[in-house]
Amino acid sequence: MNVPVSMPAESVEAIARRAAEIVLEELGDRRGEGPELLTVLEAAAVLRCNRQRVYDLISSGRLAKVKDGSRTLIRRVDLDAYLRLPSALSPAERRRSLRSA
């Protein structure tokens, strides 16, 4: 049984905005945002490389690290910034990515 409900447009708008916020919060990890800090293994998965490559990027200063005791972590924002750099890929990696595109 449907019962018509009268509601001010502002209330409908507020409900719709809040529903959208909830959905975006729930989908956050699945949209690629992921956690704020990544392990070296997780960073390697994002970069599609092995762990040693991540350690090499850290030691060369191209990627920043955060130490948590003995764990080495990578900030997601730092990894995203590295990926936006044109120099992030070696020439061979650029050729491979162009071929697979």
C-alpha positions in Angstrom: 0.0 0.0 0.0 1.5 3.3 -1.1 0.8 6.3 1.1 1.6 9.7 -0.5 4.0 11.8 1.6 4.4 15.5 1.2 7.9 16.8 2.0 9.6 20.1 1.3 12.1 20.0 -1.6 14.9 21.1 0.8 14.3 18.0 3.0 14.4 15.7 -0.1 17.6 17.3 -1.2 19.2 16.9 2.3 18.2 13.2 2.4 19.6 12.6 -1.1 22.9 14.4 -0.2 23.3 12.3 3.0 22.5 9.1 1.1 25.2 9.9 -1.5 27.7 10.6 1.3 27.0 7.3 2.9 27.4 5.4 -0.4 30.7 7.2 -1.2 32.0 6.4 2.3 31.0 2.7 1.9 32.6 2.5 -1.6 35.7 4.4 -0.7 38.1 1.4 -0.7 36.6 -0.1 -3.8 37.0 3.2 -5.8 40.8 2.8 -5.5 41.3 5.2 -2.7 42.3 2.4 -0.3 44.0 2.8 3.0 46.1 5.9 3.9 49.2 3.7 4.5 50.3 0.7 2.4 52.8 -2.0 3.2 55.6 -2.5 0.7 53.8 -5.5 -0.6 50.6 -3.5 -1.1 52.5 -0.7 -2.8 54.2 -3.3 -5.1 50.8 -4.6 -6.1 49.6 -1.1 -6.9 52.8 -0.5 -9.0 52.6 -4.0 -10.4 56.2 -4.7 -9.6 58.1 -6.8 -7.0 58.9 -5.6 -3.5 62.5 -5.0 -4.3 61.5 -2.3 -6.9 59.6 -0.5 -4.1 62.7 -0.7 -1.8 64.8 0.6 -4.7 62.4 3.6 -5.2 62.6 4.3 -1.5 66.4 4.2 -1.3 66.8 6.4 -4.4 64.5 9.0 -2.8 61.8 8.7 -5.5 59.3 7.3 -2.9 59.0 8.3 0.7 58.6 5.8 3.5 57.1 5.8 7.0 58.6 3.5 9.6 56.3 1.9 12.2 58.7 -0.1 14.3 60.2 -2.6 11.9 57.5 -2.1 9.3 58.1 0.1 6.3 54.9 1.8 5.1 54.1 4.0 2.1 51.6 6.9 2.2 49.0 6.4 -0.5 49.2 10.1 -1.4 53.0 9.7 -2.0 52.4 6.6 -4.2 49.7 8.4 -6.2 52.1 11.4 -6.6 54.9 9.1 -7.8 52.5 7.5 -10.3 51.6 10.9 -11.8 55.2 11.7 -12.5 56.2 11.2 -16.2 59.5 9.7 -15.0 57.7 7.1 -12.9 58.1 4.5 -15.7 61.4 3.5 -17.2 61.6 3.6 -21.0 61.1 -0.2 -21.2 58.1 0.1 -18.9 56.6 2.8 -21.0 57.0 0.7 -24.2 55.4 -2.3 -22.4 52.5 -0.2 -21.2 52.0 1.3 -24.7 51.9 -2.2 -26.2 49.4 -3.5 -23.7 47.1 -0.5 -24.1 
